[in-house]
Amino acid sequence: MKYIITIILLISFFFGCVESPTNPKSNIGELSEHGAYILCEGLYGQNNSTLSRYDYKSEIAYNNYFKLINGKNIGDTANDIVIKGDTTFIVVSTQNKILMFNTGTGKYYSEIQIEGGKCPRKMAVINDSILLVTDLYCHCFWVINYNRKIILQKVPTGPAPEGIVVTLDYIFVANSGLGDYLSDYAYSGTVSVFDRNTFNFITTFNGLPNVIELKISNKFNKLYARYNNLPKYTDSTGGIAEFDIATLTETRRWIDKAGQMSISEEQEKLFYISEKGVKVINLADTNSVPELILIKQRAKDFWYSIAVNKNDLWIGNAKDYQSNGEILIYDLDNPQNPKKYLKVGLNPNTIVFF
């Protein structure tokens, strides 16, 4: 197996461009200012996380882009990527670090080592100097000044925090509880609410077993929390809950086995991966129920990530988790078949646009 993985990594290094297999670093040339980054987490313990970059002008995807530009690997098990203007951040869980590089050029700036960290997981940017990072095993989020590269504060949360998002007034943190493992601990299966300025705890949203992911709709001033079933409760399905940010109260909930989700403010919709394909919720309609708009055609595929950009729906397909994945791009006006396929690295878990 190690021999096979080594061969795959060598191939991805020397044949980084998807549409033009012989595209070394020297031939990348100047890219347009608009594109997409696809973070591929790789396999735990294999040190094979990669970053793919899609260029909108040339319609070319470059695999292992970070290494092509910088001559160094990302690291082991990269779990999140966030863009703040000219700076892009990648959290590398196994090595307790945050990589920073220039969004436009891909050139590496520096990295922040989270001393005392055990498994940094997800990120949110507060402003031009402060980054928040949840830690799955330390049961906290770290407050980091990324300009000075120092940790300012460790803020306790519930058990095994995953997703984190910020608004003008609040910080919301998903306390997953790691499924069954910590499900009986206090604040497991909740969303903790903190004051954005003081980091003081305010309240919790309850009844969210194994809550994983959080999204904000600024247009509707709503928080959306995706939670999974607990394996010990075979009749528990999971779902997505909506909370009003102004009143800090739950407004509605949809019960479904939901995968990763994405919000389009422009279309006023929430998209999420379902067992059969992709479903959509009309956020402007208070009576909206999830509608299946896209059916997965190959049952063996595992749709792992989702993102919406204007009228394009992007799906990250991890396939069997052991081989290189792909991105499927659909036109939402005609979503029957993908209009483009992009070959990417192992386990594409996050897609961001710039």
matplotlib code that plots the C-alpha trace (Angstrom):
import matplotlib.pyplot as plt

x = [0.0, 2.8, 4.4, 1.2, 0.7, 4.2, 3.7, 0.4, 2.2, 5.0, 2.5, 0.5, 3.7, 5.0, 1.6, -0.1, -2.3, -5.5, -6.2, -2.6, -0.7, 2.7, 2.3, 5.3, 5.6, 7.5, 4.6, 1.8, 2.3, 0.1, -3.3, -6.4, -7.5, -10.6, -10.5, -11.2, -9.1, -9.9, -8.4, -7.7, -7.1, -5.4, -5.1, -4.3, -0.6, 0.4, 1.5, -0.3, -2.7, -2.7, -4.3, -5.7, -6.3, -8.8, -8.3, -11.5, -9.9, -8.1, -10.5, -7.5, -7.1, -3.6, -3.1, -0.6, -0.6, 0.9, 3.9, 4.3, 4.6, 6.5, 8.4, 7.0, 4.1, 1.1, 1.4, -0.8, -4.6, -5.5, -9.1, -10.1, -9.2, -10.3, -9.6, -9.3, -8.4, -4.8, -4.2, -5.4, -5.2, -5.0, -5.3, -3.2, -4.6, -2.0, 0.8, -1.0, -0.2, -1.8, -0.2, -0.6, 0.0, -0.8, -4.3, -3.4, 0.1, 0.0, 3.4, 3.9, 4.1, 4.7, 3.0, 1.8, 2.5, -0.3, 1.7, -0.5, -2.8, -3.9, -6.2, -7.0, -10.0, -12.0, -11.3, -13.0, -11.5, -12.6, -10.7, -7.4, -5.4, -7.5, -8.1, -10.2, -9.4, -11.4, -9.5, -11.2, -9.3, -8.5, -12.3, -11.6, -11.0, -7.8, -7.6, -4.6, -3.1, -1.9, 0.1, 2.2, 1.9, 1.0, -1.8, -3.7, -6.2, -7.6, -11.4, -13.1, -16.1, -18.1, -16.6, -15.0, -15.7, -15.9, -17.4, -17.1, -18.6, -18.7, -21.2, -21.0, -21.9, -21.4, -19.2, -20.9, -19.2, -20.5, -19.8, -19.9, -19.1, -17.4, -20.5, -21.1, -17.7, -18.4, -22.1, -22.9, -20.6, -22.0, -22.7, -22.2, -24.5, -24.9, -23.9, -22.1, -22.6, -19.9, -19.6, -17.5, -15.5, -15.0, -15.1, -17.4, -19.9, -23.5, -25.8, -26.2, -28.5, -29.5, -30.7, -28.1, -26.4, -23.0, -23.3, -20.6, -21.1, -22.3, -23.2, -24.4, -26.9, -26.1, -29.1, -31.6, -29.6, -29.9, -27.5, -27.7, -26.4, -26.0, -26.0, -25.7, -27.3, -25.7, -24.9, -26.2, -29.7, -30.5, -33.8, -32.1, -31.6, -30.0, -30.8, -30.4, -31.6, -32.2, -31.7, -32.5, -29.4, -31.2, -33.2, -30.9, -33.9, -34.6, -37.0, -37.3, -35.7, -35.5, -34.9, -32.7, -29.4, -27.6, -24.0, -22.0, -24.0, -23.5, -25.5, -26.0, -27.0, -27.6, -30.1, -31.5, -31.0, -29.2, -27.8, -26.7, -25.5, -28.1, -28.1, -29.5, -27.7, -28.2, -31.2, -32.1, -34.0, -35.5, -34.6, -37.0, -40.0, -40.9, -42.8, -39.9, -39.1, -35.9, -36.2, -34.0, -32.6, -29.7, -29.5, -26.2, -25.8, -23.0, -24.0, -20.3, -19.3, -19.0, -19.9, -17.8, -18.0, -20.3, -20.0, -22.1, -20.7, -23.2, -25.1, -22.5, -22.8, -19.5, -19.4, -16.2, -16.3, -14.0, -14.8, -13.5, -11.3, -8.2, -7.8, -7.7, -11.0, -12.7, -14.8, -18.1, -19.4, -23.1, -25.2, -28.1, -30.3, -29.6, -28.3, -28.9, -25.2, -21.9, -20.7, -17.1, -15.0, -11.8, -9.3, -8.0, -6.2, -7.3, -10.5, -11.5, -13.1, -13.4, -14.0, -13.6, -13.8, -11.8]
y = [0.0, 2.5, 1.7, 2.5, 5.8, 6.8, 6.3, 8.3, 11.2, 11.2, 11.2, 14.1, 16.1, 15.7, 15.8, 18.5, 20.1, 18.2, 19.3, 19.4, 16.5, 17.9, 21.2, 21.8, 24.8, 26.8, 26.6, 27.6, 31.2, 34.1, 33.0, 35.1, 36.8, 34.5, 30.8, 28.1, 26.2, 22.5, 21.2, 17.5, 16.0, 12.9, 9.9, 10.1, 9.4, 9.6, 13.2, 13.6, 16.5, 18.5, 21.7, 22.0, 25.3, 25.9, 29.0, 30.4, 32.1, 29.1, 26.6, 24.5, 22.8, 22.4, 19.6, 19.7, 23.4, 24.4, 22.1, 23.2, 26.8, 26.4, 23.1, 21.9, 19.7, 20.9, 18.2, 15.5, 15.7, 19.2, 19.8, 23.4, 26.3, 29.9, 33.0, 36.5, 38.9, 38.3, 35.7, 32.1, 29.8, 26.0, 24.1, 20.9, 18.8, 16.1, 18.6, 21.3, 24.1, 26.8, 27.5, 31.0, 31.8, 34.5, 33.9, 35.2, 33.8, 30.8, 31.8, 30.6, 33.3, 31.4, 29.0, 29.1, 26.2, 25.7, 24.9, 22.7, 21.9, 18.3, 18.4, 21.8, 21.4, 24.3, 28.1, 31.5, 34.9, 37.6, 40.6, 41.6, 40.1, 37.5, 33.9, 31.4, 27.7, 24.8, 22.0, 18.6, 17.0, 20.0, 20.9, 24.6, 27.2, 29.1, 32.8, 33.5, 36.8, 35.6, 38.8, 38.3, 34.4, 34.0, 32.4, 35.0, 32.9, 29.4, 29.4, 26.3, 24.9, 21.7, 18.3, 17.9, 21.2, 21.1, 23.9, 27.6, 30.7, 34.4, 37.3, 40.9, 40.0, 36.3, 33.3, 30.0, 26.6, 23.1, 20.7, 17.4, 15.0, 12.7, 10.7, 8.2, 8.6, 11.8, 12.0, 11.8, 14.7, 18.1, 20.3, 17.4, 17.8, 21.6, 24.8, 27.2, 30.9, 33.4, 37.1, 38.1, 40.8, 39.4, 35.6, 35.2, 32.3, 33.4, 30.3, 27.0, 25.6, 22.1, 18.9, 18.6, 15.2, 15.0, 18.5, 18.9, 21.9, 25.5, 28.1, 31.7, 33.4, 37.1, 38.0, 36.3, 36.7, 33.0, 30.2, 26.7, 23.7, 20.3, 17.4, 13.6, 10.6, 8.9, 5.3, 4.0, 5.4, 3.4, 5.4, 8.8, 10.4, 13.8, 16.9, 20.7, 23.2, 27.0, 29.6, 33.3, 35.2, 38.3, 36.4, 33.3, 31.0, 28.0, 28.8, 25.5, 22.1, 19.6, 15.9, 14.2, 12.3, 15.4, 15.7, 18.9, 22.0, 25.3, 28.6, 30.7, 34.2, 35.2, 32.4, 32.5, 28.7, 26.1, 23.2, 19.9, 16.5, 13.8, 10.0, 10.2, 13.3, 17.0, 18.6, 22.3, 24.4, 27.7, 30.0, 32.7, 30.4, 29.7, 26.6, 25.2, 21.5, 19.9, 19.2, 16.7, 18.5, 16.3, 12.5, 10.7, 8.4, 6.2, 4.5, 3.6, 7.3, 9.2, 12.8, 14.5, 18.3, 20.9, 24.5, 26.9, 29.7, 31.8, 29.2, 26.5, 23.6, 22.0, 18.5, 16.9, 13.2, 11.2, 8.0, 5.1, 7.3, 5.5, 6.9, 10.4, 12.2, 14.5, 17.6, 17.5, 20.9, 21.2, 24.0, 24.6, 25.5, 22.0, 19.8, 16.4, 15.8, 17.5, 20.1, 19.6, 17.0, 18.0, 15.4, 16.3, 14.8, 12.3, 13.1, 16.7, 18.0, 21.8, 24.1, 27.8, 30.5, 33.8]
z = [0.0, 0.9, -2.5, -4.3, -2.3, -3.1, -6.8, -6.7, -5.0, -7.6, -10.4, -8.8, -8.4, -11.9, -13.6, -11.6, -14.3, -14.9, -18.4, -19.5, -17.8, -18.6, -16.8, -14.4, -12.2, -14.8, -17.2, -14.9, -15.9, -14.7, -13.4, -13.3, -10.1, -9.8, -9.1, -6.6, -4.1, -3.4, -0.2, -0.2, 3.3, 2.1, 4.4, 8.1, 8.9, 5.2, 5.1, 1.7, 2.1, -1.1, -2.6, -6.1, -7.8, -10.5, -12.8, -14.2, -17.1, -18.5, -17.1, -15.9, -12.6, -11.1, -8.6, -5.8, -6.4, -3.1, -3.6, -7.2, -6.1, -2.8, -3.1, 0.2, 1.3, 3.2, 5.8, 7.3, 7.5, 6.4, 7.6, 6.7, 4.4, 4.9, 2.8, 4.2, 1.4, 0.3, 2.9, 2.8, 5.9, 6.0, 9.3, 9.4, 12.3, 12.8, 13.0, 15.0, 12.6, 10.5, 7.1, 5.6, 1.9, -0.6, -2.1, -5.5, -6.0, -3.8, -2.3, 1.3, 4.0, 7.2, 9.7, 13.2, 15.5, 18.1, 21.2, 23.5, 20.6, 20.1, 17.0, 15.5, 13.3, 11.9, 11.6, 11.5, 10.9, 13.3, 11.7, 10.1, 12.9, 14.9, 13.8, 15.8, 15.6, 17.3, 18.8, 18.7, 21.6, 23.8, 23.9, 23.2, 20.6, 20.3, 19.8, 17.6, 16.4, 13.0, 12.3, 15.5, 15.2, 18.9, 20.8, 22.8, 24.6, 25.0, 25.4, 26.8, 24.8, 25.0, 24.1, 20.7, 19.0, 15.2, 13.2, 14.2, 12.7, 13.6, 13.2, 14.3, 17.8, 18.4, 18.0, 17.5, 18.1, 17.3, 20.2, 18.4, 21.3, 18.8, 18.2, 20.9, 22.5, 24.5, 24.0, 27.7, 28.6, 29.6, 26.6, 24.1, 21.1, 21.5, 19.9, 22.3, 21.9, 22.9, 22.8, 19.8, 21.6, 25.1, 24.3, 27.3, 27.2, 26.7, 26.1, 24.2, 21.6, 22.6, 21.0, 18.3, 18.7, 17.0, 15.6, 13.0, 10.8, 11.1, 8.4, 8.5, 6.3, 6.7, 4.5, 6.7, 10.0, 10.6, 11.8, 10.4, 12.4, 10.8, 13.2, 12.7, 14.4, 17.3, 16.4, 19.7, 18.8, 15.6, 15.1, 15.2, 11.8, 12.3, 10.4, 10.0, 12.6, 11.9, 14.7, 14.6, 15.5, 16.7, 19.4, 19.8, 19.4, 17.2, 14.4, 12.4, 11.8, 9.0, 9.8, 7.3, 6.9, 5.8, 4.5, 4.0, 3.3, 1.4, 1.4, -1.6, -0.4, -4.0, -4.6, -1.0, -0.7, 1.4, -0.5, 1.2, 0.3, 0.9, 0.6, -2.9, -4.2, -3.4, -1.7, -1.5, 1.0, 0.0, 2.9, 1.9, 2.2, 5.8, 4.7, 2.5, 2.7, 1.3, -2.4, -4.2, -7.2, -8.2, -8.1, -7.6, -10.6, -9.3, -6.0, -5.2, -5.2, -1.9, -2.2, 0.5, -0.1, -1.7, -2.7, -4.7, -6.8, -8.7, -10.8, -10.5, -8.0, -7.1, -5.6, -4.1, -4.8, -2.5, -4.3, -2.1, 0.1, -1.1, -4.6, -6.0, -6.0, -8.4, -8.6, -10.5, -11.6, -12.4, -14.0, -11.6, -14.6, -16.1, -13.3, -14.9, -15.8, -14.8, -17.3, -16.1, -14.2, -12.4, -11.1, -7.7, -4.8, -2.0, -0.2, -1.3, 1.9, 1.3, -1.7, -1.5, -4.2, -4.6]

ax = plt.figure().add_subplot(projection="3d")
ax.plot(x, y, z, "-o")
ax.set_aspect("equal")
plt.show()
